[in-house]
Each structure stands twice: as C-alpha cells, then as structure tokens.
Amino acid sequence: MLNTLWKLVEDESDVEAKALADMVKANPELPDWSAGVQPLLDRLLAANDIKRELVCRVLSQMPFGAVSLSHKTIVLAESLVDFCRGRTPQMAFVLAHEVSHMHRGHGRERFGATDVAGMLTLNPIMAFGMKKLLDTGRSRENEFEADRDALAFCHRAGYAPHAGAEFLERLASGELARDTIKQYQSAHPPLSERLAELRARADKLNPPQTS
C-alpha cells in the first residue's frame, strides 16, 4: 500500500487524475458549465502571461467552494458558479484566486485539505497518507497571497478591481445559508480581514470617485 502511495505522489498528474475521478464519481461534472467558465480562465492566463495550461471542472452536488488540485485542474462547485451567475468579474476573481494557488505551488498543499478530503473515496490508509504528504498546511498567508494575486490578475485581464471585495461582501450578507458559509469559512481566513485588505488594494488600483 505504501509503495503504491509513494508511486502516486511521484507523479502529480497521476495523483490528480485518481482524485479527480473519485470526485467526479461522487459529484458528476456539468460539461456545459465547465465549458462556460473556461474562457474566463483562459483570459486570466493570457492577460497575465501564465503559460501553464489549466482547466476548470464544474461539479454538481459538491459543497460550495473552489479548489485547485495538484497538477492543472481547478474544481468549482455548481452552487458557487450559480452564485456568480450574471457577475462575471466575481467569477473571474474566484478563478484568479485558484490560479494563484496553482501558480505559486499552493495547489499541492490544498489538494489534501478538508474541502477535498470529504469528497474522496480512497482507501482510508491511502487517504491518510496522501493527506499527510500533500496537505502541508494551507496557511493564512497563502490565502491572503492568493487574494492579492487574484486582484492583480483580474485587473490585468480587464475585470473590475473591486469584484473580489464584492464577492466576499455577498458571502457576508447572508445570501447563502449559514451552514454553507460556515463550511466555506473553515478553509479561509475571516471574511472581515480579507475584505479590509481587498478593499484597500482595489482602491489603489481604482480610487473611488469623490464629489
């Protein structure tokens, strides 16, 4: 079993493929939704001269949230994409946040975190070993770093700088069920702290108009 685990860890694409297959088995993909979001991701990559090929997969019945896997895939919950329906800049911010995790190598750290662990149906021994090896600590600084990158990525791609703060404001406003927000918050720093930094940085890029 351990030999098998180490073999998987040696090749991130194999690790990701196996985990993604389990996720899709439990939470079927919505191909049309994935295809609809992909152009936003492509625009972000092109505008920021990121050569790495990334793809997004939208899964149904998955807990609200987004997660970057260890190789090239960003997984989005159907409920999250629906939450951003009609608000393209906010969807772009979510994607850009995950792009940062992938670009900076946080994807390996996030791969074994709680929002993925609950979806995997691997042998418990392998799941535990994989979590210990890949979940090296999704630190608060990683999340704040991803927010900062996301704002810059979106700005370069022509999306409104304040979209990220607006997305978080909606989360804090009670539009979603409390349990949904609690689950989402378990993997991120407090909304108030993220909002304060995003607003300040967005104001520098696009200062508010004064009368």
N, C-alpha and C positions, 0 to 999 in steps of 0.2 A: 504493500500500500504506500509506504513512504517513498519507495523508489519511483512509483507512479507519480506521486505528488511532485517530487523534485523534477521529474521529466517535464511535467506540465509547466512548472514555474520557469524552466529554462527558456520556454518559447511563449512570449506574451500572446501571440496570435492564437495559439492552441488554448491557452488558459481562457482567453476572452471568448473564443468560439464555443467552448464547452459550457461556460457560464451563461452565455447569451442563449444557447439552445435550451437550457433549463428555464431561463426567464421567459422565453417565448412560448415554451410548452405550458407554463403556468399562466402566462399573460399574453395571449395571441397578439401578433403585430397587426397594425392597421396600415397596410401598404400605401393607401391613398393619402393618409395623414402624414406618413413618413416622407412621401414624395412632395407633399405640400410644404413641408418645413425645410427640406434640404436646400432649396435656393437661398434661404436666409443664411444658412450655414456657409454655403459656397461664397456668398457675397462677403461675409465676415473674413473668411480665409483669404480671399483675393485682395481685399482692401488693406489687409494687414501683412501681406506678403508672406503668409504662412504656407509653406509648400507641403506640409503633411496632409495626406488625404484622410479626411474624416467623414463619417456618415452618421446620420441620425436615424433612430428607430423609435417609432411611437407605439407603445404597448397599451392594450386595453386592460382594465381591472387592476392595474398597477397602482400602488399607493402614490398619492400626489407628490410629484417631485421630478428631479432630473439627476442623472448620474453619468459620469464619464467612466468608461471601462479602461482596461489597461493598455489597449492597443490602438484602436481607431474609432470606436463606436461611442456615441452619445445616446443614451436611452432616455426617452421622455414619457411621462405618464399621459395617457389620453386626457385625464382631468386637468392637467397643467396646460396642455395645448388648448383645450377648450376654454380655460380661464383666460388665456391670452387672445382668444378669438377677436378679431377686429382691432387688435392692439399690436400691430407688427413690431414696433420698436421695443415693446416689453418682451415679446417672444425672442427678439434678437438679443436682448440683454441676457436672458436665461441661457441661450445658446453660447453667447460670448463668455459667460461665467464658466461654463463647462469647457469651452475651448482653452481657456487659461489653464484650467486644471490639467488638460491633456498636454498643452504646450510646455508647461513647467514641470511635467512629470508627476503631478499630483494624482493623475488617473490611477496609477498603481496603488497609491495609498487609499484612495476612495473605493477601490474595487472590492475590498473586503468589508466595507463599512455597513452599518446597520440597515440602510435603505436597500442594499443588495442582498445581505445575508438572509433576510426574511423571504426572499424570492427563490433562493437556490434550493434544489432538491438533491444535492450531492450526498454521498455517504457522510455521516456525521464526523467520522475521524478525518476524512479528507477535507471537509468543510472547515473543521477547526484548524487544521494545519495550514490551509490556504489563507484563512483569516489572519493567523499569526504572522505568516510570511508577507502578505500583501497589505494588510491594514497596519501601517507603521505610524498611524496617528494623524487623523485628519485635523490638523491643528487649526486653531482660530486664525492664526496668521495666514495660513493657506487660503482660508475663506475670504479674509479681507483683501489679500493679494489678488484673488480671482475677481472680486468686485472691482478693484481698481483697474485691473486689466480690461475687464468687460466694458467699463465706461469708455476707456480709450479705444478699444476695438470698435465699439459701436459708433463713436464719434468719427473715426476714420472712415467707416462704412456709410456715413451719412445719416445715421439714426440719431434721434434727439437725445442729448446727454442726460436729460432728466428722466428718461424712460425707466432706468433701473430703480430710482427712488420711487417713481410712481407705481411700479410693480410691487415693491415692498410695502408702500402705503396701503395698497389694496389688500394685501395679506393682513395688515394690521387693523384694517377697518371692519373686519367681521363678515366679509363677503362669503367666506368659506366656513364650514363647520369647525368648532373649536378643536375637536379631536384631529381634524386634518391639519390644522395649523400647528398643533402640539407635535404631531408626528414630523412635520416638515422642520420645525424649530429644533428638534432633537439632534439634527445634523448640522446646525448652523449657529453662529453667534446670535445674540439678541437682535431683533429687528431694529430696536431703537438705536443701537450702536452702528449697525450697518447703514441705517437711514442717515444718521448725522454725517458720516463720512461721505456717502454718495452725494448728498445734497451739496456739501461744501465743495467737493471736487467738480460737480456738474456746474455749479455757479461760476467757477473759474473759467470753464470752457464756454459757457453761455450765460453771462451775467443777467439776472432778472432786470426787466425794464423798470425804470423809476419815472414817476410822473412829475 
